[in-house]
Structures are given as C-alpha cells and as structure tokens.
Amino acid sequence: MDVRSAQGVSRRLAGFVAGRSERHVPDAAKAAAARSLLDAVGVSLAATGLGEGTAAFSDLVRAESGHGVSTLLWDASRLPAAAAAWANGALAHALDFEDAVDGLPAHPNAQVVPAALALAEEYDAGGAELLASVALGCDVTCRVADLAGERMAERGWYPPPIAGAIGATVAGAFLARLTAEQVVDALSLVISQSTASGEVKNSPDSLIRGIRDAFAAHAAVRAVQLASRGVRGFAAPLEGAAGFLATFAGADVDPSRLLDGLGEDFRGTEVSFKAWPSCRGTHAFIDAGLRLRAEADLDALEAVELVGAPVNRMLAEPLAAKRAPCTAIDAKFSLPFTVALALVDGGVGLGSFAPDQLGRPDLLAVARKVTFRPEQAWGTPARMTSGRLTLRYGGGRQQVLEVARPPGGPDAPMTTEALVAKFLDCVAHAAHEPPEPEQLAGQLLGIGSAPSVRGLFAHLFPEPAAAARETESW
C-alpha cells in the first residue's frame, strides 16, 4: 500500500486514542507498564549521579523555569511539565540501562515515561490512567519503529527518539483527554519538532547519544499542550504526501501496519529489561563471557572472536576506537570493552564505566584482542541480539559459546525480585537518594491503585525547602 493511498491513518489512530479509557487497556499491559515505570524511574535516578551531561539539563530548567507540579527527579523540585519532561528525559537513556524491545530500533519507554509522568502530575491523573498512557505510548512507539525504523536509519535518521516522540505524544494526548481532532494536531506538532541524526553513531565523544530522549519527551509535552490550546496541525501528519512516513521512511511504506491489532496487542509486554547497563546488542556477548569465565585462562588468551548480527557492527567499528573508548556512553556501545569487563571483572555494573575504569590496562589488554564478524544470516529481528563468543589459545585450543537470546527478554524474563534489586542498586547511585527505597519500589509497582499520581509523588518525592535545595537530600 502506498502512503498516499492510505488516507485516514492519522485520524484513525487519533480516534482510537481519543476514544480510550484506562478500562480499555488490558491488565497485562498495565502490569507491564508498571514494571517499565519502576525500571525507568530507577535508571533515571541512577543517572542523576552517574549520567554524563545530564546535570546541564537540571541546572538549566531550575534556572529558567517557574514553579509547577511536575517532579524533577534530580532533587524533587516541582517544575512546569515541559521542563520536567525535558530534564528527566535526559536521564532516561544516559546510562543505557532502560528497557528495550529486541529486534526493534526502540527504547520505547525512555521518551514515554518522562512525558507521561510530567503530564500525569500536571493533569492530576490517577495511577491507572498513567499506566494506561504508558502502555499506549509504548505500543505506538514500537509500531512506528517496526514500521519505519529500518527505513529511517537507511535515510540517515536515528530512529529511537523519533519513534518515541510519537508514542510519547499519544501517551500525553490520552492523559490530556484530547479530542480526535486535537490528537491529529498534536501529532502534527510533535513531527514539527522531532529529529535525531544518525551521525550520533559516528561521534564517540558526543554526549548526545546519552541525553537524546530529553528532546523527544519535551516535544511530546509541548505538542499536547499546544494542541489542547487550539493550535491546528496538518490534515494527515502521518500518511500525507509530505507527512512523517513519506519524509522519514519513503512513500512506499505501508502505514496500515501501524493499526493492525491496535488495542489488542500491546507491545509493552514484549520489552526486555537489562541486567547490564550497556547497549542491548552487547548482552549476548556479556552473557557468554560471564559463563565462559570460570574456565578461561586470560594469561594464555590469544584472541577473542565475536560473531553477531550485521546491525551490531556499530558496536565494534571503528575497531581501534571501540577497543579504547573515551567516554562512558561509548564504552557502553563497545563490544571489545564490555566483553573485557565480563572476562576480567566477572560482572558489568553501574560502576564499570566510571572514568577511572576506561583506562585500566588489564581491561584494555583484553579489549585489544577482540574482533567482530557479522553473520549475514542473523540480519533478522529474531537474531538481532544473538552472539557467538570464541576464546582462542595456543595449540588450537578454544572455548565457544553461542547465546541465541540474552536474558531479560520475554522468553527469559527478569523476575520482579530481580527488577526490584536492580532498582535498589540504581537508587543507591542517585545524586540524592530518596528515603525508604524499598517502599518506593513497592509503591511504584502498585501505582495503578493510586487515586492521584501528583499526590503519590508528593509523598514519595517530597520537595525540599527552597533554601536547602542545594544541600539537602530527600
């Protein structure tokens, strides 16, 4: 189906969003959203202490923004919704520890959660409404990434924050109770603000790769706010002759796939939660390295050979730079460095990417032995995160392990206990650790029963006195 012949896609999506209530979202989708919310808040809190470049966002919004009701995760200040979404969005991917969907170029909650949280507080939504909004936004993000992500990348765009901006707008439109016409306007407005250059993959010194989702979350909130105030958009923002799909993915893409199963299949139930704070494409190799480590002889090790999906070449090229990453975010996107961490340290944690770790001679010595070969047959969504690791020694001796799917995905899900343990570890690295983290985890998981997100967050994240804001923790 040609984009130009698929009239009405924008309005059909808008009508669906405008006609939803939280009762239309299955319990399984809301339960998945609660797990993603817990994970997103924990990872974001850790980024307040560890995320490179994120402090600039917090400093700027506190200096420029007026008082509001939306929580800034840095220090529990209350800000206008757009400012909070912008600063919290910078935290969401800063550690590359948030959820993902294997096989898709998407981190579907990194943009959705900051925007939805900010607007849920602004509109004083209930917890069930927040979870429904996250479920809807995550689903639409995945659908856009599935439909157009590969084409977007081929045309020089970086798909995750662009697809996420649309999903975050859907989440916000649901919370704001926009009419169908206003949802179309909001989609037009977010498209007018959203961009992400694929050049981010070629610039290891750049911090944009870590803080990218600030812009998507902010754009979504502004789009919803402007649409609710009567700013008119395009007639067909998604499927128009020069609309989103034609511009970002090409005129021959079939937009009807965006609507297939909408309201029935919620893709937030497919997310993978990360056991290690690095690109999901590194996880099969980390898993293999950890499992082979007990029998490995690092002193006699001659070569470390990796085989993976073609898409993961970006994690190994240029090889010299990936063997000696210079920033934390580049190290998280480095197969040589993350495999070295697994083999040398026997673990990959939040402290593994600190500045003093990047130059360690023992890690770099192993990283220099790592090579990567793409397996063309693995260029499918089902094998995108697969990996084979071979440790070679003298005399032809070798150890080989292939991991078809790394842990944390739907076929090997992270337990709730493990997810809470991850949350507690993240909170321990926050710039200001909130009180009673275990209670915080339980209340985030149970947020669906909260009558007011604003009231709950005021309790969980009490705002410090203005005079003590710079020195006191929560």
Backbone torsions as a table, in degrees:
resi	resn	phi	psi	omega
1	MET	NA	130.8	177.9
2	ASP	-78.8	142.6	179.0
3	VAL	-51.8	-43.2	-173.8
4	ARG	-71.6	-17.5	177.9
5	SER	-95.4	-3.5	-177.2
6	ALA	-99.6	57.4	-177.2
7	GLN	-67.0	146.7	174.2
8	GLY	93.6	-1.0	-178.1
9	VAL	-62.2	-45.3	180.0
10	SER	-59.9	-44.7	-176.8
11	ARG	-72.4	-31.3	176.6
12	ARG	-68.6	-42.1	175.9
13	LEU	-64.2	-43.5	-179.5
14	ALA	-62.8	-42.0	178.6
15	GLY	-63.7	-36.9	177.3
16	PHE	-63.6	-47.5	-178.2
17	VAL	-63.9	-45.3	-177.0
18	ALA	-67.1	-24.2	-177.8
19	GLY	-94.1	5.7	-177.4
20	ARG	-90.3	152.0	162.7
21	SER	-130.1	169.8	-178.4
22	GLU	-62.1	-22.5	179.1
23	ARG	-70.0	-19.1	179.3
24	HIS	-83.9	-6.3	-178.4
25	VAL	-99.5	123.2	-176.1
26	PRO	-59.3	152.0	180.0
27	ASP	-59.6	-36.3	-179.4
28	ALA	-63.6	-37.9	179.3
29	ALA	-69.2	-38.6	178.4
30	LYS	-70.7	-35.4	176.7
31	ALA	-65.1	-40.8	176.2
32	ALA	-63.5	-38.5	178.8
33	ALA	-64.6	-37.1	178.5
34	ALA	-64.5	-39.7	177.4
35	ARG	-65.5	-41.4	178.1
36	SER	-66.7	-35.8	177.8
37	LEU	-63.8	-46.6	177.7
38	LEU	-57.5	-47.6	-178.2
39	ASP	-63.7	-43.7	-177.2
40	ALA	-65.1	-42.5	-179.9
41	VAL	-66.5	-43.2	179.4
42	GLY	-62.3	-48.2	179.9
43	VAL	-62.0	-39.2	179.1
44	SER	-66.5	-39.7	177.3
45	LEU	-63.0	-41.0	177.1
46	ALA	-61.1	-36.7	-178.5
47	ALA	-68.7	-21.3	175.3
48	THR	-64.5	-27.0	178.6
49	GLY	-97.4	-24.9	-170.7
50	LEU	-121.8	-16.0	-171.0
51	GLY	-76.5	119.7	179.4
52	GLU	-67.6	131.4	175.9
53	GLY	84.0	-9.1	-173.9
54	THR	-75.9	-28.8	-178.0
55	ALA	-62.4	-30.2	179.9
56	ALA	-61.1	-35.9	-180.0
57	PHE	-68.9	-44.8	178.8
58	SER	-63.1	-45.1	-179.6
59	ASP	-60.7	-42.0	-176.0
60	LEU	-68.4	-44.2	-177.5
61	VAL	-70.9	-32.9	177.5
62	ARG	-69.9	-30.9	-179.9
63	ALA	-76.5	-30.6	-171.2
64	GLU	-108.0	-23.4	-169.2
65	SER	-91.7	149.1	173.3
66	GLY	-81.1	-176.7	-178.8
67	HIS	-77.7	146.7	178.3
68	GLY	-148.2	-159.6	-178.2
69	VAL	-120.4	-1.4	-176.8
70	SER	-92.7	135.7	-170.6
71	THR	-79.5	128.6	169.6
72	LEU	-88.3	117.1	-173.8
73	LEU	-67.0	-16.7	178.5
74	TRP	-59.3	-51.9	-173.2
75	ASP	-144.1	13.2	178.9
76	ALA	71.3	15.4	169.4
77	SER	-60.6	154.0	176.7
78	ARG	-107.4	128.2	-173.3
79	LEU	-131.8	165.8	168.4
80	PRO	-57.7	152.6	-171.4
81	ALA	-58.6	-44.5	-177.1
82	ALA	-63.5	-39.6	179.5
83	ALA	-66.3	-43.6	179.4
84	ALA	-64.2	-43.0	179.3
85	ALA	-62.5	-38.4	-179.0
86	TRP	-65.1	-50.9	-177.6
87	ALA	-70.0	-41.6	178.1
88	ASN	-69.2	-32.5	176.8
89	GLY	-62.4	-31.6	177.6
90	ALA	-66.0	-23.5	-180.0
91	LEU	-82.2	-26.6	-164.6
92	ALA	-60.0	-39.1	-176.5
93	HIS	-114.7	3.3	-172.7
94	ALA	-59.4	-30.4	179.8
95	LEU	-103.2	-1.5	-176.6
96	ASP	50.3	47.9	-176.9
97	PHE	-121.4	1.8	-176.5
98	GLU	-83.2	172.7	-175.6
99	ASP	-70.5	162.3	-178.7
100	ALA	-145.2	172.8	171.8
101	VAL	-121.3	114.1	-176.8
102	ASP	-58.8	132.3	179.4
103	GLY	93.1	-7.2	179.8
104	LEU	-120.1	145.7	173.5
105	PRO	-81.3	69.1	-174.2
106	ALA	-153.5	139.3	163.2
107	HIS	-117.0	84.4	-158.8
108	PRO	-69.8	-12.4	179.6
109	ASN	-107.8	-4.8	-179.2
110	ALA	-67.1	-29.6	176.6
111	GLN	-97.3	-36.4	-174.2
112	VAL	-68.7	-48.0	-174.7
113	VAL	-63.6	-47.8	178.8
114	PRO	-59.3	-41.2	179.7
115	ALA	-68.5	-45.3	-177.1
116	ALA	-67.0	-40.8	178.3
117	LEU	-61.5	-45.4	-178.5
118	ALA	-62.1	-43.4	-178.2
119	LEU	-76.7	-30.7	176.6
120	ALA	-62.7	-37.7	176.1
121	GLU	-72.0	-41.4	-179.5
122	GLU	-61.4	-42.3	-178.3
123	TYR	-93.0	4.4	179.8
124	ASP	51.4	50.4	179.5
125	ALA	-75.1	159.1	172.9
126	GLY	-81.0	165.0	-178.5
127	GLY	-61.9	-38.2	179.2
128	ALA	-65.1	-36.7	176.8
129	GLU	-65.7	-40.9	177.8
130	LEU	-60.1	-47.7	-178.8
131	LEU	-63.0	-39.8	177.5
132	ALA	-63.2	-40.1	179.7
133	SER	-64.9	-41.5	178.3
134	VAL	-64.0	-42.3	179.2
135	ALA	-61.4	-44.1	179.5
136	LEU	-66.9	-46.1	-178.2
137	GLY	-65.2	-41.5	178.1
138	CYS	-62.5	-42.9	-179.6
139	ASP	-61.5	-47.9	-178.6
140	VAL	-66.4	-38.0	175.6
141	THR	-57.0	-47.1	179.7
142	CYS	-63.6	-39.4	-179.7
143	ARG	-65.1	-42.3	178.4
144	VAL	-65.7	-43.2	179.4
145	ALA	-64.5	-39.2	179.4
146	ASP	-67.4	-41.9	-177.2
147	LEU	-71.6	-45.0	-166.8
148	ALA	-124.0	-7.4	-171.7
149	GLY	-58.3	-46.8	-178.3
150	GLU	-64.1	-43.0	177.9
151	ARG	-62.9	-40.9	179.7
152	MET	-60.0	-45.0	-179.5
153	ALA	-63.0	-39.8	179.1
154	GLU	-62.7	-28.8	-177.8
155	ARG	-93.0	8.1	174.1
156	GLY	96.2	4.7	178.4
157	TRP	-91.2	161.7	173.5
158	TYR	-108.0	106.7	-165.1
159	PRO	-65.7	-39.2	-168.1
160	PRO	-54.2	-51.9	-177.7
161	PRO	-71.8	-24.9	179.7
162	ILE	-72.4	-48.5	176.4
163	ALA	-62.2	-39.3	-178.8
164	GLY	-66.4	-30.9	177.8
165	ALA	-63.3	-38.2	177.9
166	ILE	-68.6	-44.9	178.1
167	GLY	-62.4	-40.7	179.0
168	ALA	-64.9	-33.9	177.0
169	THR	-67.0	-40.5	175.5
170	VAL	-61.0	-44.0	178.3
171	ALA	-60.4	-45.4	-179.8
172	GLY	-67.3	-38.6	178.6
173	ALA	-62.4	-37.0	176.9
174	PHE	-63.6	-45.0	-178.8
175	LEU	-67.9	-35.1	-179.0
176	ALA	-81.7	-4.7	-179.0
177	ARG	55.0	46.1	177.9
178	LEU	-68.1	149.6	171.7
179	THR	-71.5	167.7	179.0
180	ALA	-58.9	-41.6	179.0
181	GLU	-63.0	-39.2	179.5
182	GLN	-70.4	-31.6	176.2
183	VAL	-64.6	-41.8	175.3
184	VAL	-58.9	-44.0	177.3
185	ASP	-59.7	-44.3	-179.2
186	ALA	-63.5	-40.6	176.7
187	LEU	-61.6	-40.8	177.3
188	SER	-61.8	-43.5	-176.4
189	LEU	-68.9	-37.8	-179.8
190	VAL	-72.6	-35.7	177.2
191	ILE	-63.3	-33.9	179.9
192	SER	-69.4	-14.4	-178.7
193	GLN	-110.4	-16.2	-166.3
194	SER	-93.3	134.4	172.9
195	THR	-162.2	157.7	173.9
196	ALA	-163.0	117.8	-175.6
197	SER	-82.8	137.1	175.4
198	GLY	-67.2	-7.8	177.9
199	GLU	-62.6	-18.4	179.0
200	VAL	-57.4	-28.5	-179.3
201	LYS	-73.3	-16.4	-175.2
202	ASN	-106.3	8.9	-175.1
203	SER	-128.5	83.5	-174.1
204	PRO	-63.8	-22.3	-179.7
205	ASP	-81.9	-13.4	-174.9
206	SER	-74.5	141.4	174.7
207	LEU	-92.7	-2.8	-176.1
208	ILE	-62.7	-33.8	-178.9
209	ARG	-60.0	-31.6	-179.3
210	GLY	-81.5	-39.6	-171.9
211	ILE	-101.6	12.1	-170.7
212	ARG	-57.6	-32.8	-171.1
213	ASP	-77.2	-7.9	172.7
214	ALA	-57.5	-42.5	-174.2
215	PHE	-71.4	-37.0	179.2
216	ALA	-68.6	-44.8	179.9
217	ALA	-64.1	-41.9	179.0
218	HIS	-64.4	-44.7	179.9
219	ALA	-60.3	-40.4	-179.7
220	ALA	-64.2	-45.3	180.0
221	VAL	-62.8	-46.0	179.4
222	ARG	-62.6	-38.9	178.9
223	ALA	-61.1	-44.8	179.5
224	VAL	-65.5	-44.0	-178.7
225	GLN	-64.1	-41.7	-179.6
226	LEU	-69.8	-41.1	178.4
227	ALA	-62.4	-38.7	179.7
228	SER	-67.5	-18.1	179.6
229	ARG	-100.8	12.2	170.5
230	GLY	94.3	10.1	177.5
231	VAL	-75.1	120.9	-175.3
232	ARG	-83.7	147.0	-179.9
233	GLY	-112.7	-151.1	-179.7
234	PHE	-87.9	161.4	178.2
235	ALA	-72.2	-35.3	-176.9
236	ALA	-139.8	73.3	-173.9
237	PRO	-64.1	-28.8	-179.0
238	LEU	-88.2	-53.0	-169.9
239	GLU	-102.0	2.7	-178.5
240	GLY	-60.7	164.7	-177.1
241	ALA	-58.6	-30.2	175.1
242	ALA	-124.4	30.0	-178.3
243	GLY	-80.9	-169.1	-173.9
244	PHE	-57.3	-51.2	-173.9
245	LEU	-66.9	-45.0	179.8
246	ALA	-63.1	-39.8	-176.6
247	THR	-73.9	-45.5	-174.4
248	PHE	-89.8	-26.9	-172.5
249	ALA	-125.2	-19.6	-179.7
250	GLY	113.0	150.2	-172.5
251	ALA	-71.5	-13.1	-176.8
252	ASP	-97.1	6.2	178.6
253	VAL	-73.7	147.0	-176.4
254	ASP	-96.6	101.8	-175.0
255	PRO	-76.2	-9.7	179.8
256	SER	-63.8	-23.8	177.9
257	ARG	-61.9	-24.0	177.7
258	LEU	-62.8	-29.3	-173.4
259	LEU	-100.4	-14.6	-177.3
260	ASP	-62.2	120.7	178.8
261	GLY	75.8	8.1	179.9
262	LEU	-60.7	129.8	-177.2
263	GLY	88.2	-7.7	179.4
264	GLU	-115.6	-48.5	-179.8
265	ASP	-105.5	112.7	-180.0
266	PHE	-103.9	114.4	-169.7
267	ARG	-78.7	-5.7	171.8
268	GLY	-63.3	-20.0	176.1
269	THR	-74.4	-7.3	-178.1
270	GLU	-100.0	1.5	-172.9
271	VAL	-67.5	153.7	174.1
272	SER	-107.9	131.5	175.6
273	PHE	-96.0	137.8	-171.5
274	LYS	-86.7	131.9	173.1
275	ALA	-83.9	-22.6	-177.4
276	TRP	-130.1	143.6	-174.4
277	PRO	-84.2	67.4	178.8
278	SER	-152.6	171.1	-179.1
279	CYS	-51.8	137.1	-178.3
280	ARG	-56.5	-29.3	179.1
281	GLY	-65.9	-15.6	177.6
282	THR	-87.9	-13.0	-165.7
283	HIS	-70.3	-35.7	177.5
284	ALA	-62.5	-37.6	-179.0
285	PHE	-74.0	-38.1	174.6
286	ILE	-61.4	-46.3	179.9
287	ASP	-58.8	-46.2	179.7
288	ALA	-63.8	-42.5	179.6
289	GLY	-62.0	-42.7	179.3
290	LEU	-64.9	-37.4	-178.0
291	ARG	-75.8	-27.1	178.7
292	LEU	-89.1	-13.3	-169.6
293	ARG	-60.5	-37.6	-176.1
294	ALA	-59.1	-32.9	-178.1
295	GLU	-100.6	-1.8	-175.6
296	ALA	-77.0	148.4	175.6
297	ASP	-117.4	91.4	-174.0
298	LEU	-66.1	-28.6	179.7
299	ASP	-68.0	-30.5	-178.7
300	ALA	-98.8	0.3	-175.1
301	LEU	-66.8	127.8	-180.0
302	GLU	-104.2	-34.0	-177.0
303	ALA	-155.8	149.4	174.5
304	VAL	-123.6	112.0	-175.5
305	GLU	-108.5	128.4	-179.7
306	LEU	-115.3	139.7	174.0
307	VAL	-126.5	130.3	-178.3
308	GLY	-155.4	-174.9	-178.6
309	ALA	-66.6	148.7	-179.4
310	PRO	-55.3	-33.7	-178.1
311	VAL	-61.0	-24.8	-176.4
312	ASN	-87.4	8.1	171.2
313	ARG	-59.6	-30.8	-179.3
314	MET	-63.3	-18.6	179.2
315	LEU	-86.3	-3.4	-178.1
316	ALA	-131.2	0.9	-178.6
317	GLU	-129.5	142.3	-8.1
318	PRO	-66.7	137.2	-168.0
319	LEU	-61.0	-42.2	-178.0
320	ALA	-61.5	-41.2	-179.9
321	ALA	-70.0	-38.6	-179.5
322	LYS	-70.6	-25.1	177.5
323	ARG	-75.4	-18.9	-179.7
324	ALA	-140.1	68.0	-177.0
325	PRO	-63.6	147.7	-174.7
326	CYS	-107.1	-10.7	176.4
327	THR	-131.1	160.8	-179.3
328	ALA	-61.5	-44.7	-175.8
329	ILE	-66.9	-34.6	177.2
330	ASP	-69.7	-35.8	177.5
331	ALA	-64.4	-34.6	178.8
332	LYS	-70.3	-20.2	176.8
333	PHE	-105.2	28.7	-178.5
334	SER	-121.2	116.4	174.4
335	LEU	-66.4	-44.5	179.0
336	PRO	-58.2	-42.3	-175.4
337	PHE	-73.2	-43.5	-178.0
338	THR	-69.1	-35.8	175.8
339	VAL	-66.8	-38.4	176.6
340	ALA	-62.4	-40.8	176.7
341	LEU	-59.0	-45.1	-178.9
342	ALA	-62.6	-43.7	-175.6
343	LEU	-75.5	-38.6	-175.4
344	VAL	-85.0	-48.1	-174.3
345	ASP	-93.2	-18.3	-178.1
346	GLY	71.6	23.6	178.5
347	GLY	179.9	155.4	177.2
348	VAL	-131.1	110.0	-175.7
349	GLY	-127.2	-175.0	-177.7
350	LEU	-62.6	-29.5	178.9
351	GLY	-83.2	-4.9	-174.5
352	SER	-71.2	-17.0	-174.2
353	PHE	-113.4	17.4	175.9
354	ALA	-64.8	154.7	-177.4
355	PRO	-52.7	-37.1	-177.8
356	ASP	-74.8	-9.7	178.3
357	GLN	-88.6	-27.6	-171.9
358	LEU	-66.7	-25.9	-178.2
359	GLY	-103.6	12.2	-177.5
360	ARG	-62.1	124.8	-178.1
361	PRO	-60.0	-37.1	-177.3
362	ASP	-67.8	-36.8	177.5
363	LEU	-70.8	-44.4	-177.1
364	LEU	-66.8	-31.1	178.5
365	ALA	-63.2	-41.2	177.0
366	VAL	-73.3	-41.0	-179.3
367	ALA	-59.0	-34.4	-179.9
368	ARG	-67.3	-14.5	-179.8
369	LYS	-93.7	-2.6	-174.0
370	VAL	-88.6	132.4	170.9
371	THR	-128.1	160.5	-178.2
372	PHE	-132.8	137.5	175.3
373	ARG	-127.7	126.1	177.7
374	PRO	-75.5	139.1	175.0
375	GLU	-102.5	108.9	-173.6
376	GLN	-61.2	-32.1	-179.9
377	ALA	-67.5	-14.6	179.4
378	TRP	-94.4	13.8	179.0
379	GLY	-80.9	45.8	179.4
380	THR	-128.1	156.3	178.8
381	PRO	-55.2	-36.4	-176.7
382	ALA	-67.1	-25.9	-177.1
383	ARG	-112.7	8.6	-174.3
384	MET	-61.4	-28.5	-178.9
385	THR	-106.9	12.3	178.8
386	SER	-75.2	156.9	177.6
387	GLY	-157.1	145.6	173.9
388	ARG	-123.2	130.1	-179.2
389	LEU	-118.6	130.2	177.3
390	THR	-123.7	125.5	174.0
391	LEU	-101.7	120.2	-177.0
392	ARG	-109.4	137.9	178.8
393	TYR	-124.6	175.2	177.0
394	GLY	-65.5	157.1	178.2
395	GLY	73.7	14.1	177.7
396	GLY	82.5	2.8	179.5
397	ARG	-71.6	143.1	-179.2
398	GLN	-154.1	158.7	171.3
399	GLN	-124.2	133.5	-176.9
400	VAL	-133.2	136.6	174.5
401	LEU	-146.8	129.8	176.1
402	GLU	-110.0	132.9	177.5
403	VAL	-115.3	111.3	-177.4
404	ALA	-69.6	-42.2	178.7
405	ARG	-141.7	126.7	-179.9
406	PRO	-71.0	160.9	-178.5
407	PRO	-66.7	157.5	177.3
408	GLY	106.2	-14.4	-179.8
409	GLY	-85.3	179.7	-177.2
410	PRO	-58.2	-29.6	-179.0
411	ASP	-86.0	-12.5	174.4
412	ALA	-143.6	66.3	-169.2
413	PRO	-69.8	152.5	173.6
414	MET	-74.3	130.9	179.9
415	THR	-69.3	160.7	177.1
416	THR	-61.5	-37.9	178.6
417	GLU	-62.1	-42.7	179.1
418	ALA	-68.2	-36.2	178.9
419	LEU	-66.0	-39.8	176.8
420	VAL	-66.6	-40.8	177.7
421	ALA	-61.3	-41.2	175.9
422	LYS	-61.5	-44.1	179.2
423	PHE	-58.8	-46.1	-178.7
424	LEU	-64.2	-37.8	176.5
425	ASP	-64.3	-41.7	178.8
426	CYS	-63.4	-46.7	-177.6
427	VAL	-60.5	-34.1	180.0
428	ALA	-64.2	-17.3	179.5
429	HIS	-100.8	4.6	-177.7
430	ALA	-68.7	153.3	176.9
431	ALA	-61.7	-38.6	175.2
432	HIS	-131.2	106.3	-177.0
433	GLU	-73.7	123.8	178.8
434	PRO	-67.9	154.1	179.6
435	PRO	-70.7	150.6	174.3
436	GLU	50.4	64.5	-178.1
437	PRO	-58.1	-35.8	179.5
438	GLU	-62.8	-41.7	177.5
439	GLN	-65.3	-39.7	178.1
440	LEU	-59.3	-45.0	179.1
441	ALA	-60.4	-45.8	-179.5
442	GLY	-63.4	-38.5	-178.0
443	GLN	-75.6	-30.4	174.0
444	LEU	-68.4	-42.2	177.1
445	LEU	-63.9	-31.9	-179.2
446	GLY	-99.0	20.0	-173.5
447	ILE	-64.4	-19.1	-179.8
448	GLY	-59.8	-22.4	180.0
449	SER	-94.7	-1.2	-177.6
450	ALA	-76.1	129.4	178.9
451	PRO	-71.5	-22.0	-176.6
452	SER	-146.9	118.1	175.7
453	VAL	-65.1	-39.9	178.9
454	ARG	-60.1	-45.8	179.8
455	GLY	-65.5	-41.2	-179.9
456	LEU	-65.0	-44.2	-179.2
457	PHE	-69.1	-30.8	175.0
458	ALA	-63.1	-32.6	177.3
459	HIS	-78.6	-44.1	-176.2
460	LEU	-74.2	-34.6	-177.4
461	PHE	-126.7	72.6	-178.0
462	PRO	-63.2	135.4	-177.6
463	GLU	-72.3	130.0	179.1
464	PRO	-72.5	157.1	175.3
465	ALA	-61.8	141.4	-174.1
466	ALA	-55.6	-39.7	-176.3
467	ALA	-69.9	-26.4	-177.0
468	ALA	-102.8	5.0	-170.6
469	ARG	-59.5	-31.9	-176.5
470	GLU	-81.5	-15.8	-172.8
471	THR	-119.8	-21.4	-174.8
472	GLU	-99.2	144.3	172.1
473	SER	-90.5	175.7	-178.7
474	TRP	-69.3	NA	NA
